Amino acid sequence: LGWIVCLSVCRCRQQAEVMSGTLRSPDYPKPYPPNLMKQWHLWAPEGFRIQLKLTHVDINPSRDCSLDSLTVRVIFEPIINTKCELSAEPITSEGKKMTIIFQTSDFNPEFHQHTGFLVNFKKIDVDECSKADPKNGSGSVCSQMCVNTVGSYYCSCYSGYTLQPDHQTCLCEYSVHHKAENTPHPSPPNLSCTYVISVEDHFTVTLNFTDFHVETWILKTEPMMLCGGRSPGVIATDSRTIRLDYKTGDEGLSRGWSLSYSSSGNGPRRGVQTRSSGARILVSQMFCCFTASGCEEPEPLLNGGVTLLSGSQNQQDSVIQYHCNEPFYSFPWGENVTFTCEADRKWRSVHQDLPLTCTPVCGKPTRIIADYERILGGREAPAGAVPWQVLLNIEGVRVGGVVVAERWILTAAHDLKHSRKSMSSEAVQVHLGHTNLKALLKSPILAASVHIHPEYNNSDGLDRDNDIALIRLQQPLTFNAAIMPICLPAENRKYVAGMMGVASGFGIVDIYPLRIPKNLNYAELPVVDQETCRHSFTELKKRRHNLPRLTDNMFCVGLPEGGQSSCLGDNGGPFALSDDGQFWAAGIDSWGVDCGKQGTYRVYTKVANYLDWINQTIHDNGGF
């Protein structure tokens, strides 16, 4: 009985080395989940190192990054860096392995809106020629010329020298003639050659150019620069060492040159016999290289990114596209921008003159409120529906505010100035990004400066005219679904009676019994006719004399039957009107009487009257 053995051989195709790529946190650009311990291991082939570029970092801030962190570690070496905020400098490994560790805690997981990180990595060639000789720790690895190649290097010798079996040492041979690369045919473009001629002491070098055709550029005398189609002939130098640098441009119009050289010595000293064989050429060397044909790495884009559409490694004709992190940022002109790597190794675009800046999108929440309810006894706002809402803690007093730019909060002046004394920035804590009050108070943001309208003067407590202020933050905000600025009103914006808007805040929702909300509340309320508002307060003054006066810098909001009105604790909060789904800051809550009662209205500062002051204040204090 015979046996048959079948052998099946499968040839596996080796996977190509990944030289660049992108790493991102789980669920990016959405908020990352809690309780993560995620690791990425990167390896570089021999002769390469790993370089990281952090293009986006939005990690829940904590002291020493103790809660959530992004750590970069190199094998056998200590931690390079631990990040919980964006760094402009790239991180480069010293070895061939790098480990990226993303760790998140379970602290407040249901409320944070941090999107995590986006990291670009690439494996870069090591310049072995710049390193010291590993045998003795000094000097170059090559005795004469070291040529760095992709992933390795090799040693080369000057003309007249021979590379020895150790592949590092060069020994001298004799040579007296040189010519440019490819002469008499056109030289290759982007060529850079160096020739060095050296003779013994007391001798000098004389050059004799025969063929000569070098593209005309610009003439200099120090050092001597030669170009054109006419040979300079014989050049007698006063030096024992001559260096010739030959470079060609992109066009390749030069046909090159050729020359012979000789040495001559000074007259013999008295009593000294000269050599009968003449001078000996000690060094005759040449080194040529071709310059890179690609473009530099594209500049990173804050709050955006760059994508390679075609080509590879930024070579000529490669096409890249810049984009913003939508829907929270966009280019002012509304379109993504493409650039092409041109022959001059520059990134160029038809939009060359447009500034590559991602600007925040204002007033367009990702969550649309379908049904509005009153604040007093009203309805809780869903997450992301009022992303511009701010809660301010001013020496223990909670008031409202509204985000208008990356570093700026708009609020009421009367909360920041008491008895002619303005609050310092140290007394102000800013809370935003959550609709739950408990979660909101856990992560305060610090103020850098407080700017009260210069004409606000409420010394007697009865003057709320110009009741508006700006707070500048120490650090810019990164906008997302939970934090977004509201738009400022357009120039000469009209407030029409009956227009419906959204009032929001963390103030009282019930008076009898008194009830403070756990979450952000909102309501839809109409703008009140100015004469109706004046008449209401005129009637109230007949019974109560200590009421502020109503000015043209104010307007009223509410229903004549009462009940649906913002209330105590909402001071400084926003009243937002919308145009085609885009909300703008119509008013800042200023004052009111008998909250929610019939025939009473809430008074707001008219933001449209203060556009010049807002823009000038922001411009004079570091911009948006």
VEXDREN-2710 file (C-alpha; in Angstrom, 1 decimal):
% VEXDREN-2710
k/r/px/py/pz
1/LEU/0.0/0.0/0.0
2/GLY/1.6/3.3/-1.0
3/TRP/1.4/6.7/0.5
4/ILE/0.9/9.9/-1.3
5/VAL/2.1/13.1/0.4
6/CYS/0.7/16.4/-0.9
7/LEU/2.7/19.5/0.0
8/SER/1.1/22.9/-0.6
9/VAL/3.4/25.9/-0.7
10/CYS/2.0/29.4/-0.2
11/ARG/4.2/32.4/-1.1
12/CYS/3.3/35.4/1.1
13/ARG/3.7/38.8/-0.2
14/GLN/5.6/41.1/2.2
15/GLN/3.6/44.1/3.3
16/ALA/5.1/47.4/2.3
17/GLU/6.5/49.6/5.0
18/VAL/4.1/52.3/6.1
19/MET/6.3/55.5/6.1
20/SER/3.6/58.0/7.1
21/GLY/0.1/58.1/8.4
22/THR/-2.4/59.4/10.9
23/LEU/-3.4/58.4/14.4
24/ARG/-6.6/59.6/16.1
25/SER/-8.4/59.1/19.4
26/PRO/-11.4/56.7/19.4
27/ASP/-14.5/58.2/17.9
28/TYR/-12.6/61.4/16.7
29/PRO/-13.9/64.0/15.9
30/LYS/-16.7/63.1/18.3
31/PRO/-16.0/63.1/22.1
32/TYR/-13.8/60.2/23.2
33/PRO/-15.2/57.5/25.6
34/PRO/-14.0/57.1/29.2
35/ASN/-11.9/54.4/30.8
36/LEU/-9.5/54.0/27.9
37/MET/-6.0/52.7/27.8
38/LYS/-5.1/52.7/24.1
39/GLN/-1.6/52.1/22.8
40/TRP/-0.1/52.5/19.3
41/HIS/3.4/51.1/18.5
42/LEU/5.4/52.6/15.7
43/TRP/8.6/51.0/14.3
44/ALA/11.0/52.7/11.9
45/PRO/13.3/50.7/9.5
46/GLU/17.1/50.9/9.9
47/GLY/18.4/54.3/9.2
48/PHE/15.1/56.1/10.0
49/ARG/13.5/57.8/13.0
50/ILE/9.9/58.6/13.8
51/GLN/8.5/62.1/13.9
52/LEU/5.1/63.1/15.3
53/LYS/3.1/66.3/14.6
54/LEU/0.2/67.0/16.8
55/THR/-2.4/68.7/14.5
56/HIS/-5.3/68.7/17.0
57/VAL/-5.4/68.1/20.8
58/ASP/-8.6/68.6/22.8
59/ILE/-8.2/66.6/26.0
60/ASN/-10.0/67.2/29.2
61/PRO/-7.6/69.5/31.1
62/SER/-6.4/68.5/34.6
63/ARG/-3.5/69.3/36.8
64/ASP/-0.3/67.6/35.4
65/CYS/-2.6/65.8/33.0
66/SER/-3.6/63.5/35.8
67/LEU/-7.0/62.5/34.4
68/ASP/-6.8/62.3/30.6
69/SER/-3.5/62.3/28.8
70/LEU/-1.6/61.6/25.6
71/THR/1.9/60.1/26.3
72/VAL/4.7/59.6/23.9
73/ARG/7.4/57.0/25.0
74/VAL/10.6/55.8/23.3
75/ILE/11.8/52.3/24.0
76/PHE/14.6/52.0/26.6
77/GLU/14.3/55.8/27.2
78/PRO/12.2/57.9/29.6
79/ILE/9.0/59.5/28.5
80/ILE/9.5/62.2/25.9
81/ASN/6.3/64.1/26.6
82/THR/2.9/63.9/28.2
83/LYS/0.3/66.2/26.5
84/CYS/-3.1/67.5/27.4
85/GLU/-2.9/70.5/25.2
86/LEU/-1.6/71.4/21.7
87/SER/2.1/71.8/21.0
88/ALA/3.4/73.4/17.8
89/GLU/6.8/71.5/18.0
90/PRO/7.1/68.1/16.4
91/ILE/8.3/65.2/18.5
92/THR/11.2/63.1/17.1
93/SER/12.4/59.7/18.4
94/GLU/16.0/58.9/19.1
95/GLY/15.5/55.2/18.5
96/LYS/13.5/53.1/16.1
97/LYS/10.5/52.5/18.2
98/MET/7.9/54.9/19.6
99/THR/4.8/54.2/21.7
100/ILE/1.8/56.5/21.9
101/ILE/-0.4/56.0/24.9
102/PHE/-3.9/57.6/25.2
103/GLN/-5.4/57.2/28.7
104/THR/-8.8/58.5/29.9
105/SER/-10.4/58.4/33.3
106/ASP/-14.0/57.8/34.3
107/PHE/-14.3/61.3/35.7
108/ASN/-17.5/63.0/34.5
109/PRO/-17.8/60.8/31.3
110/GLU/-21.3/61.7/30.5
111/PHE/-20.8/65.4/30.1
112/HIS/-17.4/66.1/28.5
113/GLN/-17.3/67.2/24.9
114/HIS/-13.5/66.9/24.3
115/THR/-12.8/65.5/20.9
116/GLY/-9.3/63.9/21.7
117/PHE/-6.4/64.2/19.3
118/LEU/-5.2/63.9/15.7
119/VAL/-1.6/63.0/15.1
120/ASN/0.4/62.8/11.9
121/PHE/3.5/60.6/11.9
122/LYS/6.2/60.0/9.4
123/LYS/9.5/58.1/9.3
124/ILE/12.3/60.4/8.5
125/ASP/15.7/59.5/7.2
126/VAL/18.6/59.8/9.7
127/ASP/21.6/61.8/8.5
128/GLU/24.4/59.4/9.4
129/CYS/26.9/61.8/7.9
130/SER/26.3/64.4/10.6
131/LYS/27.1/61.9/13.3
132/ALA/30.6/61.2/14.8
133/ASP/32.6/58.1/14.0
134/PRO/31.2/55.4/16.3
135/LYS/34.7/53.9/16.6
136/ASN/36.3/56.9/18.4
137/GLY/33.4/59.2/19.0
138/SER/34.9/62.1/17.0
139/GLY/35.3/63.2/13.4
140/SER/33.1/62.0/10.5
141/VAL/32.3/58.5/9.7
142/CYS/34.2/59.0/6.4
143/SER/37.7/60.4/5.9
144/GLN/36.6/62.6/3.0
145/MET/33.1/62.7/1.7
146/CYS/30.0/61.1/3.3
147/VAL/26.9/60.7/1.1
148/ASN/23.7/60.3/2.9
149/THR/21.2/58.0/1.2
150/VAL/17.6/57.0/2.1
151/GLY/18.0/54.8/5.1
152/SER/21.8/54.5/4.9
153/TYR/25.0/56.3/3.7
154/TYR/28.3/55.6/1.9
155/CYS/31.8/57.1/1.8
156/SER/33.2/58.6/-1.3
157/CYS/36.6/60.1/-2.3
158/TYR/37.7/63.2/-4.0
159/SER/39.0/63.0/-7.5
160/GLY/42.5/61.5/-7.4
161/TYR/41.8/59.4/-4.3
162/THR/40.7/55.8/-4.0
163/LEU/38.3/54.4/-1.4
164/GLN/40.0/51.7/0.7
165/PRO/38.6/48.2/1.7
166/ASP/37.4/49.6/5.0
167/HIS/34.9/51.7/2.9
168/GLN/35.8/54.8/5.0
169/THR/39.4/55.8/4.2
170/CYS/40.6/57.6/1.0
171/LEU/44.2/57.5/-0.3
172/CYS/45.7/60.0/-2.8
173/GLU/46.2/59.6/-6.6
174/TYR/47.3/62.3/-9.1
175/SER/44.9/64.3/-11.3
176/VAL/45.2/67.6/-13.1
177/HIS/42.0/67.9/-15.2
178/HIS/38.4/68.5/-14.3
179/LYS/35.2/69.2/-16.2
180/ALA/31.6/69.9/-15.2
181/GLU/29.1/67.1/-15.1
182/ASN/27.9/66.1/-18.6
183/THR/30.1/68.6/-20.5
184/PRO/29.8/69.5/-23.4
185/HIS/26.2/68.5/-23.2
186/PRO/23.7/70.5/-21.0
187/SER/24.2/69.9/-17.3
188/PRO/21.4/68.3/-15.3
189/PRO/19.1/70.8/-13.6
190/ASN/19.2/71.3/-9.8
191/LEU/22.9/70.2/-9.7
192/SER/25.2/71.3/-6.9
193/CYS/28.9/70.3/-7.3
194/THR/31.9/71.2/-5.2
195/TYR/35.5/70.8/-6.5
196/VAL/38.5/71.4/-4.2
197/ILE/42.1/71.6/-5.4
198/SER/45.0/71.8/-2.9
199/VAL/48.8/71.8/-3.3
200/GLU/51.7/71.8/-0.9
201/ASP/52.8/74.8/1.2
202/HIS/54.6/77.6/-0.7
203/PHE/52.8/76.7/-4.0
204/THR/49.7/78.4/-5.5
205/VAL/47.1/77.1/-8.0
206/THR/46.5/78.4/-11.5
207/LEU/43.3/77.6/-13.4
208/ASN/43.0/77.5/-17.1
209/PHE/39.3/77.3/-18.4
210/THR/38.9/75.9/-21.9
211/ASP/35.2/75.2/-22.5
212/PHE/32.8/77.4/-20.6
213/HIS/29.0/78.0/-20.8
214/VAL/27.2/78.8/-17.5
215/GLU/23.7/80.3/-17.4
216/THR/23.9/84.0/-16.6
217/TRP/22.6/85.0/-13.2
218/ILE/24.3/87.6/-11.1
219/LEU/28.0/88.6/-10.8
220/LYS/29.8/88.9/-7.5
221/THR/33.5/89.4/-6.8
222/GLU/33.7/88.1/-3.2
223/PRO/33.8/85.2/-3.7
224/MET/34.4/85.4/-7.5
225/MET/31.3/84.2/-9.4
226/LEU/31.5/83.3/-13.0
227/CYS/28.8/82.9/-15.6
228/GLY/28.0/83.5/-19.3
229/GLY/29.2/81.9/-22.5
230/ARG/32.7/83.4/-22.6
231/SER/35.6/81.6/-20.9
232/PRO/37.5/83.5/-18.2
233/GLY/40.7/82.0/-19.5
234/VAL/43.7/81.7/-17.1
235/ILE/43.1/82.6/-13.5
236/ALA/46.3/82.8/-11.3
237/THR/45.3/82.5/-7.7
238/ASP/47.3/83.4/-4.6
239/SER/46.1/80.4/-2.7
240/ARG/47.3/76.8/-2.2
241/THR/43.6/75.7/-1.9
242/ILE/40.9/76.5/-4.4
243/ARG/37.2/75.6/-4.0
244/LEU/34.9/75.6/-7.0
245/ASP/31.1/75.5/-6.5
246/TYR/29.0/74.7/-9.6
247/LYS/25.3/75.0/-9.4
248/THR/22.5/74.8/-12.0
249/GLY/19.0/76.0/-11.9
250/ASP/15.6/74.4/-12.8
251/GLU/15.9/75.1/-16.5
252/GLY/19.1/73.2/-17.2
253/LEU/20.4/75.8/-19.7
254/SER/24.1/75.5/-18.8
255/ARG/26.4/73.3/-21.0
256/GLY/29.1/73.3/-18.3
257/TRP/32.9/73.9/-18.4
258/SER/36.2/72.2/-18.4
259/LEU/39.6/73.3/-17.1
260/SER/43.2/72.2/-16.4
261/TYR/45.1/73.4/-13.4
262/SER/48.8/73.7/-12.4
263/SER/50.8/74.8/-9.5
264/SER/53.7/77.3/-9.2
265/GLY/56.0/78.0/-6.3
266/ASN/57.8/81.0/-4.9
267/GLY/61.5/81.5/-5.6
268/PRO/63.9/79.4/-3.6
269/ARG/65.2/80.7/-0.3
270/ARG/68.9/81.3/-0.1
271/GLY/70.7/78.1/0.7
272/VAL/67.7/75.9/0.0
273/GLN/67.5/73.6/-3.0
274/THR/64.1/73.4/-4.8
275/ARG/62.5/70.2/-6.0
276/SER/63.5/69.2/-9.4
277/SER/60.2/67.4/-10.1
278/GLY/58.0/70.4/-9.4
279/ALA/55.0/70.7/-7.1
280/ARG/52.9/67.7/-6.1
281/ILE/49.2/67.9/-6.2
282/LEU/48.0/67.0/-2.7
283/VAL/44.3/67.1/-3.1
284/SER/42.0/67.0/-6.1
285/GLN/38.4/66.4/-5.0
286/MET/34.9/66.6/-6.4
287/PHE/31.4/66.1/-5.0
288/CYS/28.1/66.4/-6.8
289/CYS/24.6/66.1/-5.7
290/PHE/21.1/66.7/-7.1
291/THR/18.9/69.0/-5.0
292/ALA/15.5/67.8/-3.9
293/SER/12.7/68.1/-6.4
294/GLY/9.8/68.2/-3.9
295/CYS/8.1/70.8/-1.8
296/GLU/8.5/71.3/1.9
297/GLU/6.0/69.7/4.4
298/PRO/2.8/71.7/4.2
299/GLU/2.2/74.1/7.0
300/PRO/-0.3/72.8/9.6
301/LEU/-3.7/74.5/9.8
302/LEU/-5.1/75.4/13.2
303/ASN/-8.6/74.0/13.7
304/GLY/-8.3/72.3/10.4
305/GLY/-6.1/69.9/8.5
306/VAL/-4.4/69.0/5.2
307/THR/-5.1/66.0/2.9
308/LEU/-2.9/64.6/0.1
309/LEU/-5.2/64.3/-2.9
310/SER/-2.6/63.0/-5.4
311/GLY/1.1/62.3/-5.7
312/SER/3.4/61.2/-2.9
313/GLN/5.9/62.6/-0.4
314/ASN/5.3/66.2/-1.5
315/GLN/6.9/65.6/-4.9
316/GLN/6.4/67.8/-7.9
317/ASP/2.8/67.9/-9.1
318/SER/1.5/66.6/-5.8
319/VAL/-1.9/68.1/-4.9
320/ILE/-3.0/68.8/-1.3
321/GLN/-6.2/70.2/0.1
322/TYR/-6.7/72.3/3.2
323/HIS/-10.0/71.9/5.1
324/CYS/-11.4/73.2/8.4
325/ASN/-13.0/71.2/11.2
326/GLU/-16.6/71.5/10.1
327/PRO/-19.3/72.3/11.2
328/PHE/-17.6/74.3/13.9
329/TYR/-15.0/76.1/11.7
330/SER/-14.9/77.1/8.0
331/PHE/-13.0/79.2/5.6
332/PRO/-14.5/82.7/5.1
333/TRP/-15.0/82.1/1.4
334/GLY/-16.7/78.7/2.1
335/GLU/-14.6/76.4/0.0
336/ASN/-11.7/74.1/0.7
337/VAL/-8.4/75.2/-0.9
338/THR/-6.1/73.0/-3.0
339/PHE/-2.3/73.6/-3.6
340/THR/0.0/72.0/-6.1
341/CYS/3.7/71.4/-5.7
342/GLU/5.2/73.4/-8.7
343/ALA/8.6/73.1/-10.4
344/ASP/10.1/75.8/-8.2
345/ARG/9.4/73.5/-5.2
346/LYS/6.7/75.9/-3.9
347/TRP/3.1/75.1/-3.0
348/ARG/0.9/77.3/-5.2
349/SER/-2.8/77.8/-5.6
350/VAL/-5.3/79.9/-7.5
351/HIS/-6.3/81.1/-4.0
352/GLN/-2.7/82.1/-3.2
353/ASP/-3.8/85.5/-1.8
354/LEU/-6.4/84.1/0.5
355/PRO/-5.4/83.8/4.2
356/LEU/-5.5/80.1/5.3
357/THR/-7.4/80.7/8.5
358/CYS/-10.3/78.6/9.9
359/THR/-12.8/81.0/11.4
360/PRO/-15.4/79.9/13.9
361/VAL/-19.0/79.2/12.8
362/CYS/-21.4/81.2/14.9
363/GLY/-25.0/80.7/15.9
364/LYS/-25.6/77.3/14.3
365/PRO/-26.1/74.7/17.0
366/THR/-26.0/71.0/16.1
367/ARG/-29.1/70.4/18.1
368/ILE/-32.2/72.4/17.1
369/ILE/-34.9/73.1/19.7
370/ALA/-38.2/72.1/18.2
371/ASP/-40.6/73.2/21.0
372/TYR/-39.9/76.2/23.2
373/GLU/-41.1/76.5/26.8
374/ARG/-40.9/79.2/29.4
375/ILE/-37.9/79.5/31.7
376/LEU/-40.0/80.3/34.8
377/GLY/-41.4/76.9/35.4
378/GLY/-40.0/76.0/32.0
379/ARG/-38.1/73.3/30.2
380/GLU/-34.6/71.9/30.3
381/ALA/-32.4/72.6/27.3
382/PRO/-30.9/69.5/25.6
383/ALA/-27.1/69.3/25.2
384/GLY/-25.9/71.3/22.3
385/ALA/-29.0/73.4/21.8
386/VAL/-27.7/76.6/23.5
387/PRO/-23.9/76.1/23.1
388/TRP/-23.1/79.8/23.7
389/GLN/-24.5/79.8/27.2
390/VAL/-22.1/80.8/30.0
391/LEU/-22.4/80.6/33.7
392/LEU/-20.2/83.1/35.6
393/ASN/-19.3/82.8/39.2
394/ILE/-18.4/86.3/40.5
395/GLU/-17.3/86.1/44.1
396/GLY/-19.9/83.4/44.8
397/VAL/-22.7/85.1/42.8
398/ARG/-23.9/83.2/39.8
399/VAL/-24.9/85.1/36.7
400/GLY/-25.2/84.5/32.9
401/GLY/-23.0/85.3/29.9
402/VAL/-22.6/84.4/26.3
403/VAL/-19.7/83.3/24.1
404/VAL/-19.0/85.7/21.2
405/ALA/-15.4/84.7/20.2
406/GLU/-12.6/82.3/21.1
407/ARG/-11.4/84.4/24.0
408/TRP/-14.4/86.6/24.7
409/ILE/-17.6/86.4/26.9
410/LEU/-20.3/89.1/26.7
411/THR/-22.3/89.8/29.9
412/ALA/-23.9/92.6/32.0
413/ALA/-21.8/95.3/33.6
414/HIS/-23.8/95.6/36.8
415/ASP/-22.6/92.1/37.9
416/LEU/-18.9/93.2/37.6
417/LYS/-19.1/96.7/39.1
418/HIS/-20.4/97.5/42.6
419/SER/-20.1/100.9/44.4
420/ARG/-17.9/102.3/41.6
421/LYS/-15.5/99.4/42.1
422/SER/-14.8/97.0/39.2
423/MET/-14.2/93.3/39.9
424/SER/-10.7/92.0/39.1
425/SER/-10.3/89.1/36.7
426/GLU/-9.2/86.9/39.7
427/ALA/-12.7/87.2/41.1
428/VAL/-14.3/85.8/37.9
429/GLN/-14.7/82.1/37.1
430/VAL/-16.2/81.0/33.7
431/HIS/-18.1/77.8/33.3
432/LEU/-19.4/76.5/29.9
433/GLY/-19.7/73.3/27.8
434/HIS/-22.4/71.6/29.9
435/THR/-26.1/72.0/30.5
436/ASN/-26.0/70.2/33.9
437/LEU/-25.1/72.6/36.7
438/LYS/-23.2/70.1/38.8
439/ALA/-21.0/69.1/35.9
440/LEU/-20.6/72.7/34.8
441/LEU/-19.1/73.9/38.1
442/LYS/-16.3/71.2/38.1
443/SER/-14.2/72.8/35.3
444/PRO/-13.8/76.6/35.8
445/ILE/-12.0/78.6/33.1
446/LEU/-9.9/81.6/34.2
447/ALA/-10.4/85.2/33.1
448/ALA/-7.5/87.3/31.9
449/SER/-9.2/90.7/32.0
450/VAL/-12.6/92.5/32.6
451/HIS/-13.8/95.3/30.3
452/ILE/-16.8/97.3/31.5
453/HIS/-18.4/99.8/29.1
454/PRO/-16.8/103.2/30.0
455/GLU/-20.2/105.0/30.2
456/TYR/-21.7/102.6/32.6
457/ASN/-22.4/104.4/35.9
458/ASN/-24.9/102.9/38.3
459/SER/-23.8/104.6/41.5
460/ASP/-27.3/105.0/42.8
461/GLY/-28.5/101.6/41.7
462/LEU/-31.1/103.1/39.4
463/ASP/-29.1/103.6/36.2
464/ARG/-28.7/100.5/34.0
465/ASP/-27.9/102.4/30.8
466/ASN/-24.8/100.9/29.0
467/ASP/-25.2/97.7/31.1
468/ILE/-22.7/95.7/29.1
469/ALA/-19.2/94.2/29.6
470/LEU/-16.7/91.9/28.0
471/ILE/-14.5/89.2/29.7
472/ARG/-11.3/88.1/28.0
473/LEU/-10.2/84.5/28.8
474/GLN/-6.7/83.4/29.5
475/GLN/-6.8/80.6/26.9
476/PRO/-8.8/80.4/23.6
477/LEU/-11.7/78.1/23.4
478/THR/-11.9/75.2/21.0
479/PHE/-15.4/75.1/19.5
480/ASN/-17.4/71.9/19.3
481/ALA/-21.0/70.7/19.7
482/ALA/-21.1/71.9/23.3
483/ILE/-19.3/75.2/22.9
484/MET/-20.0/77.6/20.1
485/PRO/-20.1/81.4/19.8
486/ILE/-23.3/83.2/19.0
487/CYS/-23.2/85.8/16.2
488/LEU/-23.1/89.5/16.8
489/PRO/-26.0/91.5/15.2
490/ALA/-25.5/93.0/11.8
491/GLU/-25.0/96.8/11.4
492/ASN/-28.2/98.9/12.0
493/ARG/-30.1/95.8/13.0
494/LYS/-33.8/96.5/13.7
495/TYR/-35.7/95.1/16.7
496/VAL/-39.3/94.4/15.5
497/ALA/-42.1/94.0/18.1
498/GLY/-43.4/90.4/18.0
499/MET/-40.1/88.8/16.9
500/MET/-39.7/85.5/18.8
501/GLY/-36.4/84.7/20.4
502/VAL/-34.8/82.4/22.9
503/ALA/-34.0/83.4/26.5
504/SER/-31.9/80.9/28.5
505/GLY/-30.3/80.6/31.9
506/PHE/-29.7/78.8/35.2
507/GLY/-31.9/81.2/37.2
508/ILE/-35.0/80.6/39.3
509/VAL/-37.6/78.4/37.6
510/ASP/-40.3/78.7/40.4
511/ILE/-40.8/81.4/43.0
512/TYR/-43.5/79.8/45.2
513/PRO/-41.9/77.6/46.4
514/LEU/-38.4/78.8/45.4
515/ARG/-36.7/76.3/43.1
516/ILE/-33.2/76.5/41.5
517/PRO/-32.7/74.3/38.4
518/LYS/-30.2/71.5/38.1
519/ASN/-30.0/72.1/34.3
520/LEU/-30.0/74.9/31.8
521/ASN/-33.5/76.2/31.0
522/TYR/-34.8/78.0/28.0
523/ALA/-38.0/79.7/26.7
524/GLU/-39.3/81.3/23.5
525/LEU/-40.4/84.9/24.2
526/PRO/-41.4/87.9/21.9
527/VAL/-39.8/91.3/21.6
528/VAL/-42.2/93.9/23.2
529/ASP/-43.1/97.1/21.5
530/GLN/-41.0/99.9/23.1
531/GLU/-44.0/102.1/23.9
532/THR/-45.8/99.2/25.5
533/CYS/-42.8/98.6/27.6
534/ARG/-42.5/102.3/28.7
535/HIS/-46.2/102.4/29.6
536/SER/-45.7/99.3/31.8
537/PHE/-42.9/100.8/33.8
538/THR/-44.6/104.2/34.0
539/GLU/-47.5/102.4/35.8
540/LEU/-45.1/100.5/38.0
541/LYS/-43.4/103.7/39.1
542/LYS/-46.7/105.0/40.5
543/ARG/-46.4/102.3/43.1
544/ARG/-42.6/101.8/43.3
545/HIS/-40.3/104.8/42.9
546/ASN/-37.0/102.9/43.0
547/LEU/-37.0/101.7/39.4
548/PRO/-34.3/102.3/36.8
549/ARG/-35.2/104.4/33.8
550/LEU/-35.8/102.9/30.4
551/THR/-33.5/104.2/27.7
552/ASP/-33.1/103.6/23.9
553/ASN/-30.2/101.3/24.7
554/MET/-32.7/98.8/26.2
555/PHE/-35.7/96.7/25.0
556/CYS/-38.3/94.5/26.6
557/VAL/-39.0/90.8/26.3
558/GLY/-42.0/88.9/27.6
559/LEU/-45.8/88.2/27.4
560/PRO/-48.4/90.7/28.7
561/GLU/-50.1/87.9/30.8
562/GLY/-46.7/87.1/32.4
563/GLY/-45.5/83.7/33.5
564/GLN/-43.0/83.2/30.7
565/SER/-40.1/85.3/31.6
566/SER/-36.4/85.0/32.5
567/CYS/-35.9/85.5/36.3
568/LEU/-33.4/86.2/39.0
569/GLY/-30.0/84.7/38.4
570/ASP/-30.2/85.1/34.6
571/ASN/-28.6/88.5/34.7
572/GLY/-26.1/88.8/31.9
573/GLY/-27.6/85.9/30.0
574/PRO/-28.5/86.0/26.3
575/PHE/-31.7/86.7/24.4
576/ALA/-31.1/85.3/20.9
577/LEU/-33.0/86.0/17.7
578/SER/-32.5/83.9/14.6
579/ASP/-32.3/84.4/10.8
580/ASP/-32.8/81.2/8.8
581/GLY/-31.6/79.1/11.7
582/GLN/-28.5/81.2/12.6
583/PHE/-28.8/82.8/16.0
584/TRP/-27.5/86.3/16.9
585/ALA/-27.1/88.0/20.3
586/ALA/-30.0/90.5/20.4
587/GLY/-29.8/91.3/24.1
588/ILE/-28.0/90.9/27.4
589/ASP/-30.3/90.4/30.4
590/SER/-30.2/93.6/32.6
591/TRP/-33.1/94.0/35.0
592/GLY/-36.8/93.5/35.7
593/VAL/-39.5/93.9/38.2
594/ASP/-41.9/91.3/39.7
595/CYS/-40.5/88.4/37.8
596/GLY/-43.1/86.6/35.7
597/LYS/-46.1/88.6/36.9
598/GLN/-48.8/89.9/34.6
599/GLY/-48.0/93.3/33.0
600/THR/-44.3/93.1/33.7
601/TYR/-41.4/92.5/31.3
602/ARG/-37.8/91.7/31.4
603/VAL/-35.4/94.4/30.2
604/TYR/-32.4/93.6/28.0
605/THR/-29.4/95.7/26.9
606/LYS/-29.6/96.2/23.1
607/VAL/-26.4/94.6/21.8
608/ALA/-26.8/96.2/18.3
609/ASN/-26.1/99.6/19.9
610/TYR/-22.7/98.5/21.1
611/LEU/-21.1/96.9/18.0
612/ASP/-18.4/99.6/17.7
613/TRP/-17.4/99.3/21.4
614/ILE/-17.4/95.5/21.3
615/ASN/-15.2/95.3/18.1
616/GLN/-12.8/98.1/19.3
617/THR/-12.4/96.5/22.7
618/ILE/-11.6/93.1/21.2
619/HIS/-9.2/94.7/18.7
620/ASP/-7.4/96.6/21.3
621/ASN/-6.9/93.6/23.6
622/GLY/-5.5/90.9/21.4
623/GLY/-8.2/90.4/18.8
624/PHE/-10.7/87.6/18.5
END
